[in-house]
Amino acid sequence: GTGPEAMSAKTREMHARIDDAKVAKSVCPYCGVGCGQLIYHKHGRLVAIEGDPESPISQGNLCPKGAASFQLLTHSRREMKVKYRAPRTSVWRQISLDRAMDMVADRVWESRKRTFIREKDGSPVNHTTAIAHLGGATLDNEENYLIKKLFTGGLGMVCISNQARI
């Protein structure tokens, strides 16, 4: 037999883990290629991540990092809390996300204040070279435009790059 008659009762009861799962289309976040991913989820839990065969970029293929997305997101040892290690200590302690964001913002602003150059040789330059930004590969044109405006116009940063150029 080549069909149901050759299956045991146990085999007939087996189903793929993505059966009855909802699917969301996404883009792999690990490089500038932008491979399509299908994100399968049930009852608010991630079930599987696969390459999207309809993606014109990757046609369903994923590199090793993209293929490991599920494990990276669901591994039992994945850190889910913000950790901070103060200078000259070896101990990491948990802090709130709000506190961490405030610390980053304070340090960016202090670095800008300390290193901002208004004029050089009598000409206005209004910049700092002490702060840099490397954008992510999955940002769209609008997000990159706003980042460029904020960091160059607002903060005076001149060291701005984006991983999408790869």
NORPENOR-V856156 format. One record per helix or strand. SS is the DSSP state (@ for helix, = for strand). FROM is the first residue (numbers start at 1). TO is the last residue. If there is no record, write none. Layout:
BEGIN
SS_FROM_TO, SS_FROM_TO
END
This chain:
BEGIN
@_4_6, @_9_13, =_22_27, =_36_42, =_45_51, @_64_67, @_69_74, =_82_85, =_92_95, @_97_115, =_117_120, =_123_135, @_141_154, =_157_162, @_163_165
END
